[in-house]
Amino acid sequence: MATKALTQSNFEETVKSGIVLVDFWAPWCGPCRVFGPVFEKSSEANPDVVFAKVNTEEQPGLGAAFRVQAIPTLMAFRDGILILQQAGALPGNALQKLINQIKALDMLEVRAEVEGQAKESEAR
């Protein structure tokens, strides 16, 4: 499965359902060029997951919105909820392990935790 290019206009729609992995990268970044083929290969092995890329040179607003400070940065969303944000390139086996953990998440529990955090923030 090919990766999807994300922009300001299609980001929200893309991450709102299912499992979506987003690679924030730039063409000049050496570690990004190393991670790119790993990310692509993983997309072929996991057709039930959306693999998307944000070119931070072309989409600086998205990088800023998510406070991306280093690239590559991998973000994982499930049903519109940001589950993970991690800088650095991952080897293929570590990426697959991460995907398996995201697939195994109990989303009822995750939603309850997110709602609890929102209530705490409102109380402050």
NORQUI-V745256 format. One record per residue. N is the residue number from 0. NEAR is the number of other C-alpha atoms within 12 Angstrom. Layout:
n/near
N/NEAR
N/NEAR
This chain:
n/near
0/17
1/20
2/27
3/25
4/24
5/31
6/25
7/22
8/14
9/17
10/27
11/19
12/16
13/30
14/31
15/19
16/20
17/25
18/35
19/38
20/48
21/45
22/46
23/48
24/39
25/27
26/20
27/14
28/21
29/15
30/24
31/31
32/23
33/22
34/31
35/37
36/20
37/25
38/40
39/30
40/21
41/32
42/30
43/18
44/21
45/25
46/19
47/19
48/33
49/35
50/38
51/34
52/41
53/38
54/31
55/33
56/19
57/18
58/24
59/21
60/20
61/27
62/32
63/16
64/14
65/24
66/18
67/28
68/20
69/23
70/35
71/34
72/35
73/37
74/38
75/37
76/34
77/32
78/27
79/24
80/29
81/27
82/30
83/23
84/25
85/25
86/23
87/27
88/29
89/28
90/20
91/21
92/16
93/17
94/31
95/24
96/16
97/26
98/34
99/19
100/18
101/27
102/23
103/15
104/20
105/15
106/22
107/14
108/12
109/21
110/19
111/14
112/16
113/18
114/15
115/14
116/14
117/13
118/12
119/11
120/10
121/9
122/8
123/7
